[in-house]
Amino acid sequence: MQTQIRDAASADVGTIHEIYNYYVENCTCTFQIEPETLAERQAWFDARRPEHPVTIAEVQGTAVGWAALSTWNSRKGYARTVEASIYIHHDWHRRGIGRKLLQDLINRARELGHHVIIGGACTEQTASIALQESLGFQTVGQFREVGFKFGRWLDVVYLQLSLEPDESS
Ligand SMILES: CC(C)(COP(=O)(O)OP(=O)(O)OC[C@H]1O[C@@H](n2cnc3c(N)ncnc32)[C@H](O)[C@@H]1OP(=O)(O)O)[C@@H](O)C(=O)NCCC(=O)NCCS
């Protein structure tokens, strides 16, 4: 199976929106409760800057997943720290697509001069945590019961990947 990774275009916003909303309604991988509107996702896409890319994974011309590097904290001093998001269409799990998207995000983050990538995950999201760990992310902390979804309190683990060994650079 050939998976291509490319920059997302405005024409992909509908697919990004559909893939994401499935998880809003069915999964604790996002703590969003109400489905997003297409207009909200379009506004998100239109506001992206070059240092915060959005990418698409395609199999035989069909978009099956997306990923993004986003601002982690808007204070200027955090500018070189980014948060990674990855969502694979629920019918396309466990075919190596998530790893390809995350590896590509890591490469792009390096090229863009970012210093740290943060990944957050609900502790019950073992796939997300295992994927990140498989590419070198390390757990840096865990918050207890900071989210509430599907009638239960949820813990969140944060992982980080440091891109440059020299802390002063
Ligand atoms: C997490 C997610 C992105 C993984 O994508 P994927 O394409 O299914 O994962 P891959 O096939 O690339 O798997 C890569 C590695 O992730 C881990 N992994 C993936 N799915 C897993 C599962 N169900 N259980 C345990 N580990 C899993 C494994 O380490 C796997 O390596 P292996 O196949 O060599 O064992 C996907 O499940 C998803 O979209 N989940 C909902 C959204 C989400 O949680 N996003 C956050 C991701 S950072």
The ligand as an SDF file (V2000), in Angstrom:
LIG
                    3D

 48 50  0  0  0  0  0  0  0  0999 V2000
   -3.4480    7.0100   16.9920 C   0  0  0  0  0  0  0  0  0  0  0  0
   -3.5950    6.8900   15.4790 C   0  0  0  0  0  0  0  0  0  0  0  0
   -3.1920    8.2100   14.8410 C   0  0  0  0  0  0  0  0  0  0  0  0
   -2.6340    5.7800   15.0190 C   0  0  0  0  0  0  0  0  0  0  0  0
   -2.6580    5.7640   13.6050 O   0  0  0  0  0  0  0  0  0  0  0  0
   -2.5360    4.3830   12.8020 P   0  0  0  0  0  0  0  0  0  0  0  0
   -2.3470    4.7120   11.3860 O   0  0  0  0  0  0  0  0  0  0  0  0
   -3.6860    3.5120   13.1570 O   0  0  0  0  0  0  0  0  0  0  0  0
   -1.2000    3.7740   13.4450 O   0  0  0  0  0  0  0  0  0  0  0  0
   -0.0160    2.9940   12.7080 P   0  0  0  0  0  0  0  0  0  0  0  0
   -0.5670    1.8500   11.9370 O   0  0  0  0  0  0  0  0  0  0  0  0
    0.8330    3.9690   11.9740 O   0  0  0  0  0  0  0  0  0  0  0  0
    0.7670    2.4170   13.9580 O   0  0  0  0  0  0  0  0  0  0  0  0
    1.9970    2.9680   14.3930 C   0  0  0  0  0  0  0  0  0  0  0  0
    2.2680    2.5030   15.8140 C   0  0  0  0  0  0  0  0  0  0  0  0
    1.3090    3.0780   16.6980 O   0  0  0  0  0  0  0  0  0  0  0  0
    0.9850    2.1260   17.7210 C   0  0  0  0  0  0  0  0  0  0  0  0
   -0.4280    1.7340   17.5960 N   0  0  0  0  0  0  0  0  0  0  0  0
   -1.2750    2.0710   16.5910 C   0  0  0  0  0  0  0  0  0  0  0  0
   -2.5060    1.5710   16.8470 N   0  0  0  0  0  0  0  0  0  0  0  0
   -2.4140    0.9220   18.0130 C   0  0  0  0  0  0  0  0  0  0  0  0
   -3.3610    0.2200   18.8030 C   0  0  0  0  0  0  0  0  0  0  0  0
   -4.6480    0.0860   18.4360 N   0  0  0  0  0  0  0  0  0  0  0  0
   -2.9460   -0.3140   19.9810 N   0  0  0  0  0  0  0  0  0  0  0  0
   -1.6630   -0.2030   20.3790 C   0  0  0  0  0  0  0  0  0  0  0  0
   -0.7080    0.4630   19.6510 N   0  0  0  0  0  0  0  0  0  0  0  0
   -1.0850    1.0020   18.5010 C   0  0  0  0  0  0  0  0  0  0  0  0
    1.9080    0.9420   17.5060 C   0  0  0  0  0  0  0  0  0  0  0  0
    3.1050    1.2150   18.1920 O   0  0  0  0  0  0  0  0  0  0  0  0
    2.1100    1.0150   16.0070 C   0  0  0  0  0  0  0  0  0  0  0  0
    3.2780    0.3600   15.5900 O   0  0  0  0  0  0  0  0  0  0  0  0
    3.2000   -1.1980   15.1390 P   0  0  0  0  0  0  0  0  0  0  0  0
    2.0830   -1.3220   14.1630 O   0  0  0  0  0  0  0  0  0  0  0  0
    4.5600   -1.4200   14.5340 O   0  0  0  0  0  0  0  0  0  0  0  0
    2.9560   -1.9680   16.3930 O   0  0  0  0  0  0  0  0  0  0  0  0
   -5.0330    6.4780   15.0670 C   0  0  0  0  0  0  0  0  0  0  0  0
   -5.4160    5.3910   15.8570 O   0  0  0  0  0  0  0  0  0  0  0  0
   -6.0490    7.5810   15.2390 C   0  0  0  0  0  0  0  0  0  0  0  0
   -6.2880    8.3740   14.3410 O   0  0  0  0  0  0  0  0  0  0  0  0
   -6.6510    7.6380   16.4490 N   0  0  0  0  0  0  0  0  0  0  0  0
   -7.6070    8.6570   16.7810 C   0  0  0  0  0  0  0  0  0  0  0  0
   -6.9620   10.0160   16.8690 C   0  0  0  0  0  0  0  0  0  0  0  0
   -5.8110   10.0870   17.8510 C   0  0  0  0  0  0  0  0  0  0  0  0
   -5.7550    9.4240   18.8700 O   0  0  0  0  0  0  0  0  0  0  0  0
   -4.8750   10.9780   17.5150 N   0  0  0  0  0  0  0  0  0  0  0  0
   -3.6940   11.2370   18.3030 C   0  0  0  0  0  0  0  0  0  0  0  0
   -2.4810   10.6330   17.7150 C   0  0  0  0  0  0  0  0  0  0  0  0
   -0.9470   11.3560   18.1840 S   0  0  0  0  0  0  0  0  0  0  0  0
  1  2  1  0
  2  3  1  0
  2  4  1  0
  2 36  1  0
  4  5  1  0
  5  6  1  0
  6  7  2  0
  6  8  1  0
  6  9  1  0
  9 10  1  0
 10 11  2  0
 10 12  1  0
 10 13  1  0
 13 14  1  0
 14 15  1  0
 15 16  1  0
 15 30  1  0
 16 17  1  0
 17 18  1  0
 17 28  1  0
 18 19  1  0
 18 27  1  0
 19 20  2  0
 20 21  1  0
 21 22  1  0
 21 27  2  0
 22 23  1  0
 22 24  2  0
 24 25  1  0
 25 26  2  0
 26 27  1  0
 28 29  1  0
 28 30  1  0
 30 31  1  0
 31 32  1  0
 32 33  2  0
 32 34  1  0
 32 35  1  0
 36 37  1  0
 36 38  1  0
 38 39  2  0
 38 40  1  0
 40 41  1  0
 41 42  1  0
 42 43  1  0
 43 44  2  0
 43 45  1  0
 45 46  1  0
 46 47  1  0
 47 48  1  0
M  END
$$$$
